[in-house]
């Protein structure tokens, strides 16, 4: 087996070289699966995948789910969600705003997604350097780094996660800075905000969740999506949430991924959260395919 892991200085974001995800041996798959479970975020480099090959690899980790808003699911393969700023025939082919705040995917659902695999087809480049980096933070390492007094304080607490709050914030941010977003995407964000109020009710989840496979404990709170702490005065709860998120995104817990063509980044929503950097505009193009692994109710 030629698989090789290149470790970063962060607790996550380690790179896996020397494999072809379309033709994996059982031993190679097991090594990738173990690395993903252990570290939460791994990057498989140098891939050339069709949508069908990405789907086949993803299904080896469990059932797949479609994105809750289906406007940008890939025609013919709706379990692939398109992340892109490209406009064709006057319409965006994917979602340009790929989560520009710290979040864990689908935390506003009763059973959030286990994780996601994002595959780079086009990366925006300027002066030979890639743009559109993605930041990942280890919520598991951040939990380990808490003082015992804080761990005791948050044990057993639950927090409300609100898609409508996230959608309203995204639309408001876009309206406040329209120069960085196209009109079609702005209209989509407004429609998403209005639809979310009706179709995606708020849910509450533990502030400390246990990984369903490894049993490791992690913090579970997302910027703007996690809106309050159950049973706690609103401002006190929001202050606690901010302090936890500020703790998670300290440099020692964060890996910054600089994308290359053919990268497939695998992240585990149980033990990490992430943030996309929107430092590019057309004519610089970004085009990626995301598959999403179905999860279970957090405990």
N, C-alpha and C positions, 0 to 999 in steps of 0.2 A: 504494500500500500504506500503510495507516494504522498499521501495527505500530510501536510505540515501546518502547524499552528504558530503564527507570529503574534506574540503577546504584546499588548500595549502597556503603557504605564498606568492606565485606569483599570478599575475592577471589571470592566466590560468593554466590548468593541474589538475583541481579538479577531485576527484575520486567519482564514483557512485557505490555504493554497494547495494546488496540485490535484484537484478533483474536477470531474465533469458531472454536474448534477443530473444530467440526462442519462448517465450510464454509471450509476453508483453500485459498488459492491455492498453486500450486507455489512461488512466491517467498516467501510467508509461511512455509510449511513449512520451506524451506531456511534461512531466517533463524532459526527456532526451533531447528532441528537444529544449526546452526553455533554458536549460543549455548550450547546444552547441552554440545556437545563441548568448547567452549573453556573454560567456567566450571565445569562439573560440577553445579551446582544453579541452576535458573531457576524462577521462579514465573509461571505464566500466570494472569492475574486475570480475574474477571468472567465465568466460564463457566456455562452451563446445559446439562449433558450427561446424556443417557440412558446406561445401561450399554453399549448397543450402540455409541453414538457414542464413548465413552471407549475401548472395545476397538478400534474402527476407527482412531482416531488412534494408539493405542499400537502397533498392528501395522505402521504405517508405519516404525517403527524396528527391526523385526525380529520373530522369533518370540516368542510369549509362553509363560510357564510358570505352572503352578499352584503354590500354596504347598505345601511338603512335608507339612504337617499340614492335611488338607482339611476339618476340622470347620467352618471359617468361610468357605469359598468360597461365592460367591453362587449360590443355586439358579437353575438355568437358564443361568447364565453363570459356570461354575466358574473361568474365568481371571481373575475379579475376586475379590479377597480383601477381606473386610469387616473394617474396624477400627472397633470401637464398644464402648461400655460399656452399651448399651441391652439390657434384659431383656424378652423377649416370651414369654408363656405359660410363664414360669418358667425360660426358657433364654436365654443370651446370644446375640445375633444376630451378634456379631463378637468378635474378640479385643480385650480391653480393654487389656492390657499390650502396647503397640506398640513395645517396645524401649526400656526406660528406662535403658539403659546405652549407652555409645558403641560403635557397631558398623557394619560394612558388611554389607549383606544377603547371606545365604546363603554367607558366606565359609567355612562348614563343608562345602560341596559341592565335588566335583572341578571342576565348571564353575559358579562362582558367577554369579548373575544380573548382567547388565550394568547394570541400573538399574531404577527403579520410578517410577511416576506416581501420586500420591495426591491424590484429588479430594474436596473438603470439601462434604458434604451438610448436616451440622449441626455447629456449633461451640459448645462450652460457653461461656456468658457469665455474668459476675457483675458487678453494678454497672456495666454497660455496657462491660466490658472482656473480651476473649477470654481463655480459659484453654487449657491443653493445647498450649503452644508446642512447636515442634520446633527443636532446635539442629543446625546443619550445620557441619562443619569441612572445610576444604580440605586433604586429604592431599597434594595436588600442591604447593600453596604451602608447606606445612610441610616437604616434602622439600627444596624449593628453599632454605628457610631454615636447613637444617642446616649445621654446620661441615663443611668438607671432610674432616676427620679422622673424623667420624662416618659420613659417606657411604662412606668407604673401609672402615670397620669392618663395615658392614652389607651391603655389596655382595656378592651371592652367597649370603647367608644365607637359610634357609628356616625357617618357623615352623609349628607344629601348630595347626590350628583344629578345635575340638571342640564339636559341637552338644550332646553329652551333658553337657559341663562347663557350657555355657550354660543348659541346661534344669535341671540340678541347682541352679545358682545362683539362677535365677528362682523355682523352687519354694521354696528355702530363704528367700529374701527375702520371699516372700508369706506363708510360715508364721510368720516373725518379726514381721510387721506385718499381721495379718489384718484390722485395721480399715479398711484402704485397698483391700480387694479382696473381691468377692463369693465365696460358697462354690462356685458353679459354675465360676468362673474358676480358683479354687485347685485344684479337683479336676482341671480340664483340665491345669493346669501340672504336677501330679504325674503324670498319665497320660502327658503329653508327655515328661517326664523318663524314665520307665520305658521308653517306646517308643524313645526316642532311643538308649538303650544298645545296643539290638539292631539297629535299622534304619538308623542314620546313623553309620557309622564315621568316625573322625577322618581328616583329610587334612592335608597340608602344602602351603604355598604360599610364594612368594618374599616376603621382608620388603619388598623394593622391587619393585613391579610396573610394567610398561610399558603405557600405554594402547593398546588395539588399533587405535585410529583416529588419534589425534594423536601417538602415540609419546612423550608426556610421562611422566616418572617420578613415582611417588607412593609414599608409605609405605602398607603394607598390614598393619594389625594392629587387632584389635578387642578392646575391654575384656571380660575374662572368657572370651571365645570363643577368642582366640589364647592358648594355654595354655603353650607352651614353645618354645624355639628348638632346632632340630635340631642335634645334635652339641655342644651347650653344656650345662654343668652346670645343673640345674634352676633353682636360685636365681639364678645369674648370668643365665640367659636371661630369667627373669621380671623381674629388675631392669632389663634392657635394654628389654623390652617396655613396662614401666611408664614408663621415661624417654621412650620414643618417643611413647607415647600422651599423656603430660603435655605434650610438645612440641607435638603436633598440636592440642590443645584450648586453646592459648593464645588470648587474646582477638583478636589480630590475624588469626587464621585462621578465626574462627567467625562465622557469621551466625545470628541468632535469628529464626525466622519466627513472627509472630503471625498466626494463621489468620483468614481472612474467608470467608464463604460464597462458593462459586464459585471459590475458588483451586484450581488444579491445580499441585502442586509436583512438579517433575521432578528426580530426583537420580541421579547417576552413581556407582555403587559402585566404579568404578575409581579415581576421583580425589577421593572424599569419604567421610566417614562421618557418622552422625547419632545423635541421642538424643532420645527423646520425654519431655516433662515431664508427670508424672501429678499435677497439682495440682487435680483436679476429681473430684467424685463425683456419682452420681445424687442428686437429680433433674436435675442438670446433664448434658445429653446430648451425646455426641460420636458422629458417624456419618460414615465416610469409605469410599471405594472405592479399592482399590489394584490397579493392573495392574503386572506384572513382566516386564521384557524379558530374554529368554534371553541368557546370556553365553558366554564361552569360558574355557578353562583359563588362569589367570594366568601370565604370563611376565615 
